[in-house]
Amino acid sequence: MTLTAAAEIDALRVAMIGSVLLPTDQGYDDARNVWNGDIDRHPAVIARCESAADVAAAIDFARRHGLEISVRGGGHNAWGASVGTGGMMIHLGGLNAVKVDPAARRVRVGGGAMLADLDAATQAHGLATTAGTVSHTGVGGLTLGGGFGWLGHRHGFAIDNLVSAEVVTADGRIMRASQPENPDLFWALRGGGGNFGVVTEFEFQLHEVGPLVDFGLLFFDLAHGAEALRLGRELAAAASRDVTVLLAVLTAPPAPFVPEQYHFQPGCAVLVAGFGASDEHARIVARIRESVPPLFESVSPMTYIELQQILDETNAWGVRCYEKCIYLDELSDDAIAVITQHASGTSTPMSHAVIFPIDGAYQDVGVDDTAWGGSRSGYVVFIIGLATTPELLDAERTWVRSLWQALLPHASGIGGYVNSLAQREDDRVRASYGPAKYQRLARIKAIYDSNNVFHRNANIKPAVSAG
Ligand SMILES: Cc1cc2nc3c(=O)[nH]c(=O)nc-3n(C[C@H](O)[C@H](O)[C@H](O)COP(=O)(O)OP(=O)(O)OC[C@H]3O[C@@H](n4cnc5c(N)ncnc54)[C@H](O)[C@@H]3O)c2cc1C
């Protein structure tokens, strides 16, 4: 490092409340670490920000030194958007405060908080808002791309519950975005990803949830898999908003609730979560049992917090991952056949695919009311390859791609959930939003980030003004 650069790093350290880490500093390796163990990148500088002013100082430093910026919320993005080699990582881990206003049913949560932080603080008041299904995911990235979760059928996407946000823009301004304040920015933040600035605080609407909820996982062998998924599809469509039904292909884990003879057997599952009166949940579970015999099941009440953590271990920090996702207008019998035919093709017991119906409260908000990158109907299929070694991950990559390709003829296009892209895929980003929404986003991008400073994301290129 030159003397000037060293002096500038010292100045940044003085300007920030949080710490500034260089590769030789203690804590650097921890801070550059992201969830996907297949990603091993080395930023030149990591700014561990603890305030909006810290973020503004870090952006200013990076821009003056020509450093590519990556923004790390929970570090879960599967292609490693939040860490690059040789650039500046803006690490938001220190911005994880959660303040609940139970009377107003609102929560303010720091831009670097984990879903677990959000769930713990809100459940202390019997409240919750839609968050993802793995509690060590970041609120930041999940929300800005949309945010599916167990509560989505009842309360919509995470973005549908967003009331306001504090944002640091590319030129270092600290702005508030909400329906009355900077509505264009507020619209873009709700689905447009990390393109428009660094969100240092989210404010969400809360709902009464739990503390006890009902959960059921019913597992079927492959001979009954397609039948079970077809039934799950019908039950999901008929269920009230209090019940969420998800479908999956997976390998039976060596868990205590799985009889030993079924450990590592590939199959299908119907997962049923109930947030209202227990009888509807019980009726749905009974209907499944009577219609298609499960190999085994795990059905019991649990706390909402336990539900939010039920998939944490399967998706443990440090596992290697390659994922793709695809939208289907219909979950036709043919599409189900394609999915079940691929169920036994994984090389590791961890890989799986999960199908979320996009109905119920997901449809309460108009398609153009937010920047959500997809339709508000149909299904999303997450295809997730997980492995412990690079060699095994190669095989899972092949499996993920092969299922994705096979589903393409049944899909509504090449677009997909922008939070689950496999890599930087400009064509798929455009396809996800569609031309009109992409253009609107590009015009807003030109206002708030005309130089595309924030581009390590599902990137929206700033519109070039005709003048
Ligand atoms: C195991 C696992 C389970 C998942 N489950 C779900 C699920 O149930 N529902 C769902 O909808 N998605 C789910 N996802 C996808 C998830 O939404 C994305 O991976 C998302 O990017 C994670 O956000 P993060 O903050 O943890 O990621 P990071 O890697 O830290 O960030 C990803 C990108 O988001 C942006 N970003 C993050 N925080 C901020 C911020 N505060 N301000 C501005 N930009 C920011 C940046 O562009 C950053 O590059 C899951 C992913 C994994 C790996």
The ligand as a Gaussian input file, in Angstrom:
#p B3LYP/6-31G(d) Opt

LIG

0 1
 C      -30.193000     -21.219000       2.536000
 C      -30.981000     -20.144000       1.843000
 C      -32.329000     -20.038000       2.087000
 C      -33.076000     -19.058000       1.447000
 N      -34.413000     -18.983000       1.699000
 C      -35.131000     -18.006000       1.127000
 C      -36.511000     -17.855000       1.423000
 O      -37.096000     -18.629000       2.182000
 N      -37.183000     -16.839000       0.841000
 C      -36.582000     -15.970000      -0.012000
 O      -37.246000     -15.067000      -0.502000
 N      -35.273000     -16.104000      -0.334000
 C      -34.543000     -17.073000       0.219000
 N      -33.211000     -17.200000      -0.078000
 C      -32.605000     -16.287000      -1.062000
 C      -32.213000     -14.985000      -0.368000
 O      -33.321000     -14.115000      -0.422000
 C      -31.005000     -14.331000      -1.065000
 O      -29.899000     -15.180000      -0.980000
 C      -30.672000     -12.968000      -0.462000
 O      -29.741000     -12.335000      -1.313000
 C      -30.068000     -13.103000       0.905000
 O      -29.857000     -11.858000       1.483000
 P      -28.556000     -11.611000       2.367000
 O      -28.634000     -10.227000       2.917000
 O      -28.371000     -12.734000       3.316000
 O      -27.443000     -11.747000       1.260000
 P      -26.098000     -10.975000       0.903000
 O      -25.286000     -11.951000       0.145000
 O      -25.484000     -10.315000       2.072000
 O      -26.621000      -9.844000      -0.046000
 C      -27.047000     -10.110000      -1.348000
 C      -27.215000      -8.812000      -2.075000
 O      -28.328000      -8.119000      -1.510000
 C      -28.044000      -6.736000      -1.451000
 N      -28.149000      -6.305000      -0.053000
 C      -28.143000      -7.064000       1.066000
 N      -28.404000      -6.296000       2.133000
 C      -28.546000      -5.027000       1.676000
 C      -28.837000      -3.776000       2.269000
 N      -29.060000      -3.671000       3.578000
 N      -28.909000      -2.673000       1.472000
 C      -28.709000      -2.771000       0.145000
 N      -28.435000      -3.935000      -0.478000
 C      -28.368000      -5.031000       0.279000
 C      -26.702000      -6.517000      -2.062000
 O      -26.852000      -6.234000      -3.421000
 C      -26.046000      -7.857000      -1.903000
 O      -25.074000      -8.092000      -2.866000
 C      -32.445000     -18.167000       0.552000
 C      -31.078000     -18.274000       0.309000
 C      -30.355000     -19.252000       0.942000
 C      -28.896000     -19.370000       0.652000

